[in-house]
Amino acid sequence: MSDVKVQIRPNGPFLVTGPITLLDPEGKAYDLTGKESIALCRCGHSQKKPFCDGAHKTCGFSGMETVPPPPQ
């Protein structure tokens, strides 16, 4: 089993750590050789999509999702 972790960064990108394959809409794989982790844009303003370029810091993006409490 792969040891992949996806972490939601406060007001920022998805940080993906571990061995993954990232495919574009045509099924072509991005070259992630040598990268132990990647940051994926979730604000929609990055000029390097699907990767984060830090645009979330200046576009007013807000995202602080947390795990909901278990149902009672």
DSSP file (Angstrom, degrees, kcal/mol; ACC not computed):
  #  RESIDUE AA STRUCTURE BP1 BP2  ACC     N-H-->O    O-->H-N    N-H-->O    O-->H-N    TCO  KAPPA ALPHA  PHI   PSI    X-CA   Y-CA   Z-CA
    1    1 A M              0   0    0      0, 0.0     2,-0.0     0, 0.0     0, 0.0   0.000 360.0 360.0 360.0 135.1    0.0    0.0    0.0
    2    2 A S        -     0   0    0      1,-0.1     2,-0.9    16,-0.0    18,-0.0  -0.335 360.0-135.1 -67.2 148.2    1.3    3.4   -0.9
    3    3 A D        +     0   0    0      2,-0.0     2,-0.4    -2,-0.0    -1,-0.1  -0.683  46.2 155.0-104.5  77.3    2.1    5.9    1.9
    4    4 A V        -     0   0    0     -2,-0.9     2,-0.4    14,-0.2    14,-0.2  -0.869  21.5-170.3-107.9 136.4    0.4    8.9    0.4
    5    5 A K  E     -A   17   0A   0     12,-2.9    12,-3.0    -2,-0.4     2,-0.5  -0.992   7.8-165.0-127.8 134.2   -0.8   11.8    2.5
    6    6 A V  E     -A   16   0A   0     -2,-0.4     2,-0.5    10,-0.2    10,-0.2  -0.979  13.2-172.5-117.1 119.2   -2.9   14.8    1.3
    7    7 A Q  E     -A   15   0A   0      8,-2.8     8,-3.1    -2,-0.5     2,-0.7  -0.939  21.2-135.7-115.9 132.2   -3.0   17.7    3.8
    8    8 A I  E     -A   14   0A   0     -2,-0.5     6,-0.2     6,-0.2    -2,-0.0  -0.766  23.8-145.2 -83.3 117.2   -5.3   20.7    3.4
    9    9 A R    >   -     0   0    0      4,-2.4     3,-2.3    -2,-0.7     2,-0.1  -0.675  29.1 -97.6 -84.0 136.7   -3.1   23.7    4.2
   10   10 A P  T 3  S-     0   0    0      0, 0.0    54,-0.2     0, 0.0    -1,-0.1  -0.331 103.1 -14.4 -56.1 122.3   -4.9   26.6    6.0
   11   11 A N  T 3  S+     0   0    0     52,-2.9    53,-0.1     1,-0.2    50,-0.1   0.772 131.8  76.5  53.9  29.5   -6.0   29.1    3.3
   12   12 A G  S <  S-     0   0    0     -3,-2.3    -1,-0.2    51,-0.4    -3,-0.1  -0.586  83.1 -46.6-145.4-155.2   -3.6   27.4    0.9
   13   13 A P        -     0   0    0      0, 0.0    -4,-2.4     0, 0.0     2,-0.6  -0.077  53.2 -94.9 -80.9 176.3   -3.0   24.4   -1.4
   14   14 A F  E     -AB   8  40A   0     26,-2.5    26,-3.1    -6,-0.2     2,-0.7  -0.862  38.8-148.4 -85.1 124.3   -3.5   20.7   -1.0
   15   15 A L  E     -AB   7  39A   0     -8,-3.1    -8,-2.8    -2,-0.6     2,-0.6  -0.885  13.2-165.9 -98.7 116.8    0.0   19.3    0.0
   16   16 A V  E     -AB   6  38A   0     22,-3.2    22,-2.4    -2,-0.7     2,-0.4  -0.910   6.8-176.7-109.1 121.5    0.4   15.8   -1.4
   17   17 A T  E     +AB   5  37A   0    -12,-3.0   -12,-2.9    -2,-0.6    20,-0.2  -0.956  41.6  37.3-121.4 135.4    3.3   13.8    0.0
   18   18 A G  S    S-     0   0    0     18,-2.1     2,-0.7    -2,-0.4   -14,-0.2  -0.532  99.3 -34.2 118.0 175.4    4.3   10.3   -1.2
   19   19 A P  S    S+     0   0    0      0, 0.0     2,-0.3     0, 0.0    -2,-0.1  -0.577  73.4 151.8 -76.2 110.3    4.6    8.4   -4.4
   20   20 A I        -     0   0    0     -2,-0.7     2,-0.4    -4,-0.1    12,-0.1  -0.871  41.3-135.9-131.3 165.7    1.7    9.5   -6.7
   21   21 A T        -     0   0    0     -2,-0.3     2,-0.6    10,-0.0    10,-0.1  -0.998  19.1-159.6-118.9 126.5    1.0    9.8  -10.4
   22   22 A L        -     0   0    0     -2,-0.4     8,-2.8     8,-0.4     2,-0.3  -0.941  10.9-165.1-111.0 120.4   -0.7   13.0  -11.5
   23   23 A L  B     -D   29   0B   0     -2,-0.6     6,-0.2     6,-0.2    -2,-0.0  -0.810  12.6-136.5-109.0 144.0   -2.6   12.8  -14.8
   24   24 A D    >   -     0   0    0      4,-2.6     3,-2.3    -2,-0.3    -1,-0.0  -0.315  46.1 -86.3 -83.0 177.4   -3.9   15.7  -17.0
   25   25 A P  T 3  S+     0   0    0      0, 0.0    -1,-0.1     0, 0.0    -2,-0.0   0.717 130.6  54.4 -60.8 -19.9   -7.4   15.5  -18.6
   26   26 A E  T 3  S-     0   0    0      2,-0.1     3,-0.1     0, 0.0    -3,-0.0   0.424 121.3-106.4 -92.1   1.1   -5.9   13.5  -21.5
   27   27 A G  S <  S+     0   0    0     -3,-2.3     2,-0.3     1,-0.3    -5,-0.0   0.556  72.6 142.4  87.6   8.4   -4.4   10.9  -19.3
   28   28 A K        -     0   0    0      1,-0.0    -4,-2.6    -5,-0.0     2,-0.3  -0.672  49.0-124.9 -84.9 137.1   -0.8   12.2  -19.7
   29   29 A A  B     -D   23   0B   0     -2,-0.3    -6,-0.2    -6,-0.2     2,-0.2  -0.622  14.7-127.5 -85.2 135.6    1.4   12.0  -16.5
   30   30 A Y        -     0   0    0     -8,-2.8     2,-0.9    -2,-0.3    -8,-0.4  -0.526  31.8-108.8 -71.6 146.9    3.1   15.0  -15.2
   31   31 A D        +     0   0    0     -2,-0.2    -1,-0.1     1,-0.1   -10,-0.0  -0.716  47.7 163.0 -81.4 107.5    6.9   14.5  -14.6
   32   32 A L    >   +     0   0    0     -2,-0.9     3,-2.3   -12,-0.1    -1,-0.1   0.092  16.8 154.9-110.2  19.5    7.2   14.4  -10.8
   33   33 A T  T 3  S+     0   0    0      1,-0.3     3,-0.1     3,-0.0    -2,-0.0  -0.234  70.8   6.9 -53.7 128.3   10.6   12.8  -10.8
   34   34 A G  T 3  S+     0   0    0      1,-0.2     2,-0.6     2,-0.0    -1,-0.3   0.406  96.5 125.6  81.3  -2.0   12.6   13.6   -7.6
   35   35 A K    <   -     0   0    0     -3,-2.3    -1,-0.2     1,-0.2     3,-0.1  -0.807  37.1-175.7 -94.3 122.7    9.6   15.4   -5.9
   36   36 A E  S    S+     0   0    0     -2,-0.6   -18,-2.1     1,-0.2     2,-0.3   0.717  76.4  10.3 -84.3 -23.5    8.7   14.0   -2.5
   37   37 A S  E     -B   17   0A   0    -20,-0.2     2,-0.3    -5,-0.0    -1,-0.2  -0.989  63.4-161.7-151.2 156.5    5.7   16.3   -2.3
   38   38 A I  E     -B   16   0A   0    -22,-2.4   -22,-3.2    -2,-0.3     2,-0.5  -0.961  16.3-134.8-135.9 154.8    3.7   18.7   -4.5
   39   39 A A  E     -B   15   0A   0     -2,-0.3    13,-2.5   -24,-0.2     2,-0.5  -0.959  19.1-155.9-112.4 122.6    1.3   21.5   -3.7
   40   40 A L  E     -BC  14  51A   0    -26,-3.1   -26,-2.5    -2,-0.5    11,-0.3  -0.855  21.1-116.4-102.4 130.3   -1.9   21.5   -5.7
   41   41 A C        +     0   0    0      9,-2.2    11,-0.1    -2,-0.5   -29,-0.0  -0.302  36.8 165.9 -62.4 139.4   -3.8   24.8   -6.2
   42   42 A R        +     0   0    0     21,-0.0    -1,-0.1     9,-0.0     9,-0.0   0.340  68.1  69.9-130.8   0.2   -7.2   25.1   -4.8
   43   43 A C  S    S-     0   0    0     18,-0.1    19,-0.1   -32,-0.0    -2,-0.1   0.719  93.8-132.7 -87.5 -22.0   -7.8   28.8   -5.0
   44   44 A G  S    S+     0   0    0      6,-0.1     5,-0.1     1,-0.0    -3,-0.0   0.464  83.0  94.2  87.1   1.3   -8.0   28.8   -8.8
   45   45 A H        +     0   0    0      3,-0.0     7,-0.0     2,-0.0     2,-0.0   0.455  48.3 120.9-107.3  -1.9   -5.6   31.7   -9.4
   46   46 A S    >   -     0   0    0      1,-0.1     3,-0.6     2,-0.1     6,-0.1  -0.342  52.6-152.2 -63.9 140.6   -2.3   29.9   -9.9
   47   47 A Q  T 3  S+     0   0    0      1,-0.2    -1,-0.1     3,-0.0     5,-0.1   0.457  97.1  54.8 -86.7  -3.1   -0.5   30.6  -13.2
   48   48 A K  T >  S-     0   0    0      3,-0.5     3,-2.2     2,-0.0    -1,-0.2  -0.008  96.4-157.7-117.7  26.6    1.1   27.1  -12.8
   49   49 A K  T <  S+     0   0    0     -3,-0.6     3,-0.1     1,-0.4    -9,-0.1  -0.128  72.8  29.9 -49.3 141.3   -2.1   25.0  -12.4
   50   50 A P  T 3  S+     0   0    0      0, 0.0    -9,-2.2     0, 0.0    -1,-0.4  -0.990 119.9  67.6 -84.4   2.9   -2.6   22.4  -11.3
   51   51 A F  B <  S-C   40   0A   0     -3,-2.2    -3,-0.5   -11,-0.3   -11,-0.3  -0.519  87.1-111.0 -86.5 151.8    0.4   23.3   -9.1
   52   52 A C        +     0   0    0    -13,-2.5   -13,-0.2    -2,-0.2    -1,-0.1  -0.583  28.4 178.6 -78.9 138.0    0.3   26.1   -6.5
   53   53 A D        -     0   0    0     -2,-0.3    -1,-0.1   -13,-0.0   -13,-0.0   0.223  59.8 -96.5-119.8  11.1    2.4   29.2   -7.1
   54   54 A G  S >  S+     0   0    0      3,-0.0     3,-1.9     1,-0.0     4,-0.3   0.481  83.6 132.6  90.0   3.6    1.4   31.1   -4.0
   55   55 A A  G >>  +     0   0    0      1,-0.3     3,-1.6     2,-0.2     4,-1.2   0.759  59.5  74.4 -60.1 -24.6   -1.4   33.2   -5.6
   56   56 A H  G 34>S+     0   0    0      1,-0.3     5,-0.7     2,-0.2     4,-0.5   0.764  86.1  65.0 -59.5 -24.0   -3.7   32.2   -2.7
   57   57 A K  G <45S+     0   0    0     -3,-1.9    -1,-0.3     1,-0.2    -2,-0.2   0.755 113.7  28.3 -71.2 -24.2   -1.8   34.7   -0.6
   58   58 A T  T <45S+     0   0    0     -3,-1.6    -2,-0.2    -4,-0.3    -1,-0.2   0.485 108.8  66.8-116.5  -5.4   -2.9   37.7   -2.7
   59   59 A C  T  <5S-     0   0    0     -4,-1.2    -2,-0.1     2,-0.0    -3,-0.1   0.470 104.8-110.3 -98.9  -1.1   -6.3   36.7   -4.1
   60   60 A G  T   5 +     0   0    0     -4,-0.5    -3,-0.1     1,-0.2    -4,-0.1   0.660  54.7 170.0  84.5  15.4   -8.2   36.6   -0.8
   61   61 A F      < -     0   0    0     -5,-0.7     2,-0.4    -6,-0.2    -1,-0.2  -0.355  11.3-171.6 -63.8 138.7   -8.7   32.9   -0.8
   62   62 A S        +     0   0    0    -19,-0.1     2,-0.2    -2,-0.1    -1,-0.0  -0.993  18.1 149.9-134.1 126.6  -10.0   31.5    2.4
   63   63 A G        +     0   0    0     -2,-0.4   -52,-2.9     2,-0.0   -51,-0.4  -0.759   5.7 156.9-159.3 108.2  -10.3   27.8    3.2
   64   64 A M        +     0   0    0     -2,-0.2    -1,-0.0   -54,-0.2   -56,-0.0  -0.225  20.6 169.5-126.5  42.1  -10.1   26.3    6.7
   65   65 A E        -     0   0    0      1,-0.0     2,-0.3     3,-0.0   -57,-0.1  -0.265   8.5-177.2 -59.2 140.3  -11.9   23.0    6.3
   66   66 A T        -     0   0    0      0, 0.0    -2,-0.0     0, 0.0    -1,-0.0  -0.898  37.3 -84.7-132.8 164.5  -11.5   20.6    9.2
   67   67 A V        -     0   0    0     -2,-0.3     0, 0.0     1,-0.1     0, 0.0  -0.536  49.9-122.7 -69.5 128.5  -12.7   17.1    9.9
   68   68 A P        -     0   0    0      0, 0.0    -1,-0.1     0, 0.0    -3,-0.0  -0.354  31.4 -97.2 -69.9 154.1  -16.3   17.2   11.2
   69   69 A P        -     0   0    0      0, 0.0     3,-0.1     0, 0.0     0, 0.0  -0.345  50.2 -91.0 -65.8 153.2  -17.0   15.6   14.6
   70   70 A P        -     0   0    0      0, 0.0    -3,-0.0     0, 0.0     0, 0.0  -0.321  49.4 -96.4 -64.0 148.4  -18.4   12.1   14.5
   71   71 A P              0   0    0      0, 0.0     0, 0.0     0, 0.0     0, 0.0  -0.304 360.0 360.0 -63.3 149.2  -22.2   11.7   14.4
   72   72 A Q              0   0    0     -3,-0.1     0, 0.0     0, 0.0     0, 0.0   0.429 360.0 360.0-107.7 360.0  -23.8   11.1   17.8
